[in-house]
Amino acid sequence: MTLSTVLDSVGQEATFGLLDEVSKREIRRAILTAVAVPGYQVPFGSREMPVSRGWGSGGLQITLAIVGPDDAVKVIDQGDDAGVNAVNLRRLIVGHTGCEEESDSRVATIIQSRHRVPEDPLRADQTLVLQVPVPEPLRGVERDMREQQRMHAEAEYSRMWVALYEDIVRNGVVTKTTGYPCLVDGRYVLATTPIPRWDVPKLNQAEHLTLFGAGREKRIYAVPPHTDVEPLTFEDVPFEVERTPGASCRRCGAEEAFLVSVPATNGTETWLCSDTDWCDRRIRAARAARTTNGTTDGTTENREAS
C-alpha cells in the first residue's frame, strides 16, 4: 500500500481544523525545524486561507496545525481581544476546530497575536503564535534575496550594525520602535515582528515557545523556551524600551504596562493599557478589594467610567 493510497482512503471526517492532514504535517515539520534551529527562517508551502495574506494567514496556519479540541485559544490584535481582526480569526479557529475560546492569557494554551506579547508572563505549557508581515530583518539593508541568504549563512550582520549606528548619528537614539532586530541563541538575527521594543525582553529566556508565521512570505521561525534573545545594540548605547514619564492608564492607573496614546475629548493626551484583558482584570481586582474593605475610591471609579 502506497502513501497516496493511504491518503486517498482518509475520509473527509478525518480533516480537523480547516487544513488537510498533509498540510498540517508539512507545517509541523517546518515548526520542528524552526525550533531545532532558533531564529532560522524555514520555508513552507503557505496555503490559501479565508483571510488575505498579510492579515494573519501565517499565524493562522500555525495555530490550525497545532491546535487540538482540548486547547483554549486566545487571539489578540495589538493587545485587544475585541479588535476586528482578532474577532474574525478567533471565530474562524473556534468554528473549525471546536476548541475553547478564551480571553484570559493565564488560561489560554495557544495565544495568537498581532503586534503584542501579553503582559502576563507565559508558562511552559503555553504557545505564543505571532503574525509576521515581514520576516526578513535584512530587507532594510539588502534587497537581493540571495545576498540575504548568504549573509545569514555566514552570520554577516555588519550592515545591520552600520544601519543602527547611522540612526544614532542622525537622531541621537535608535528610532526603530517595532520589529527590533535581535540575535537569537548567538547565531541568527531575526525580526521580532511589529511588536514594540517593550515586549522584546519578554522573549529572552522565556518559559514558553514562541512561533512566528509569515504566510505571504512563506516563512516560519521560532524562539524556543530558555533561549537567549539579545537586541542588537552598542555598549555605550544600551537597549531601551518605550516609556513616557508620568503616563498611566486612565482606566486602571497602571504605569508598568505598555501604554498607547488616546486623545481625550478636551484635546489633551491620555493613556490606556494596550493589553485590554490585563487592564480589565486589574479593574475587577481593585473593585473587589474596595468591596471587601468597604471603602470607595472615587478616583478609580472615575477612571473606570472614562
N, C-alpha and C positions, 0 to 999 in steps of 0.2 A: 504494500500500500504506500503510495507516494504522498508527499506533503500536500500536493494540490488536491488529491482525493480526500484527505482528511479535512482540509479547509472547506471543500465544497460540501462535505457532509454535515458541517456545522449549521444548525438551523438559525433562523432569524432571531429566535428567542434567546440564543446564547449571546447576542450582542448586547452589551451593557454600557450605557453612558454615551450614546451618540456615535462614538468611534467604533469601528470594527476591531476585532482582536488582532489582526495583522498590524494595523496602525498603532494600536496600543503597545504591542511588543516592540515595534521599532522605536517609539518614543521612550519606552522604559530602558531599552538598550542604550539610547543616547544619554539618558539620565544617569545610568550606571557608569558610563564612560566619563561623564562630566564630574561625577562625584569622585571617581578614581584619580582624575587629573584636575584639581581645583583651579578654576579660572580659565580653563581651556574651552574655546568655543567649539562645540560638537555640532556638525551639520546634521540635519534630519529632514525628512520629506514632509514639509508642512502641508496639512490638509486644508481643503476648503471648509470653512466653518460658517455658521449662521451669523457671524459678525465680520465686519470689514477688517482686513489686515491693517495693523496699526492701531486697532482699538481693543487689543487684548486677546487676539487669536492665539498667540504663542502660549501665554499663561493659561488660557482656557484648555488648550490641548494637553498641557502638562497635568492640570487638575483632573481632567477627564480620564487620563491614563493611569493615575494613581489612586483616585477616589474609590471608595467602596460603600456599600449600603449602610455600614455601621459608622461611617465618618460623619463629622459635623463640620460644615463648610461655612466660612465667613468670607465675604467679598466686600472690599472697600475701594473707594475711588478718592484718592487724596485724603484718606483718613475718614471719609464719610460713608456710612453704611447706606444712606438714603440717596446717594448720587445716582443719576440715571444710568450710567454705565454699570455701576455696581449692582443695581437692582435687576437690570436685564440679564447680566451674566449669572447672578445668583439664581434667578428664576429658571434660566436655561439649564444650569447644572443640577439643581434640585429636581426639576421636572423630568430630566432624562435619567437620573441615577436613583432617585428615591432616597437620597441621603438627607440628613437632618440639616435644616437651615439654622445658623447660629450667628448672633451679633456680638457675643461676649468673646473677646480674644483669648480669655483664660480657659474657655471651654472648647473652642473650635480645635479640631485636629488638623485641618488644612485651611490656611488663610491665603486667599488670592488678593493681591493688592496692586494698585496703580499709584505710584509716586510716594508711598509711605510704608514705614515699618511701624507696627503698633507700639504704643507707649509701654504696654505691659511686657516684661521680659518673657520670651517664649521658652518652652520646655523642650526636652529631648524628644518627647512623643508628638511634637507638633512640626508641621512643614509649612514654610513660607514660600509662596509662589509669586514672583514679581513679574509683571508685564514689562517688556522691554521694547521700546520703539527703535533704538539704535544701539546694537550690541558692541559695535567696534569702537574701542577707545582711541584708536589711532586715526580715525577718519578726519579729525580736525587738523592733523599734521601730515597725513599722507592719503591721497585719494586712490592710488593704484592698489587693487586687492592683492595682487601677487607680491607686491612690496610689503604690504601689511603682514602677509603670512610669513615672509622672510624675517621681518623684524620680530615677530612673535617667536619664531623658531630659534632665533639667535639671541633672544632676550635683549634686543637692541632698542632701548627705550630712551635714548639720549634726547631725541627730538621732543619727547613729552616734557622732559625736564627743561629744555630750552623754551618751550612754549609757556610753562609756568613762570620761568624767570622773566621772560618778556612781559608777561602780565603784571608781575610785581614792579618792574621798571616803569611801565606806563601808568599804573594805577596805584602803586604803593602797597597793594594787597592782591591776593589771588581772588579774582572776581567770580570764578566758576562756582556756582551755588548748587547746581544739581548735576547728577551723573559724574561726581568727582572721581578721577582715576585712582585706583588702589592696586597695590601689589599684593597678590594672594599667594600665601604659602611660600613667599620668597622667590616666585618663579614668573607667573603671568600677571600682566596688568589687565584689569577688567574695568568695564564701565558699570558703575553702580546704578544704572538706570536713572530716571529723573528723580530719585529720592533725594531729599535735601541733605546737606552736609550734617545736619543734626542727627540723622539716622545712621550715618556711616560707622560710628563707633559701636553700634549695636551688632554689627556683623562680625566684629573681631572676637575670636574665641567664644562665639555664641554656642548655646546648648543645642539649638535647633538646626535643621537642614534648610538652606536657602537655595531655591531653584529659580533660574532666570530663563524666561521663554520669549523668543523673538520670532513670531510667526511670519512676518513679512520678510525678514532676513534669513529665516530657516536656520536658526541657531539656538542651542541650549547650552547653558553653562551653570556652574554650581559653586557654592561655598559650603563645604561640609561642616559639621559641628567641630568645635575646638580647632579652628583653622585661623592662622594669622591673616588679618586683613589690615594692611598698612597704607594709609593715604600718602600719595606722593607729596613730599614737602621738603623743606630745607631746614638745616639745623638752626639757623638764625631766624627763620620764618616758620614758626610752628603751625600745625594744622589747627584751625579754629572752627567752631560751629556757629550757626546763626544765633544771635542773641540781641534783644533790644532792651537796654537798661530801663527799668521801671515798668515794663509792659507786663500785664497779667490778663488772664481770661476774664471777660466781663460776666461770664456765667458762673464759673466755679472758683475764680480767683487764683488759678494755678499760675505759677511763674516758672516751674521746672519742666514744662512741656513745650512742644513745638507749636508756636502760635502763628496764626495768619491774620493779616490786617483786614479789618472790615470797616468801611466808612459809616459813621453814625448819621442820624437824621439831621443833627445840628452842624454837620460839616467837619466834625472832629474825627480823629482816627481812634478806633477801638480794636480790641484783640479778642480772638476766640481760639480755643483749642482745635487743632486740626483733627485729632482723634476724637470723634464725637461720642463714641461709646465710652471711652475712658472718662471724658468730661461728664457725661450723664451719670456714670457710677459715682463720681466724686460728689455730684449734687445730691444724689439719693442718699449717700452715706452721711453728708452734712445734715440733710433733713432728718434722717433717723436719729442722729446724735442730738439734734435740738429737741426732738420729741421725747427722747429718753431723759434728757436733762431738764425738760420742762421750761426751756428758755427759747427765746425768739431773737434771731439776729436779723434786724431789718436790712442791713447791708447785703447779706446773702440773698434775702428774699428779692431785693431789687435786682440783683444780678440774674436770678432765675427768671424773673419777669421779663427782663430785657432779652 
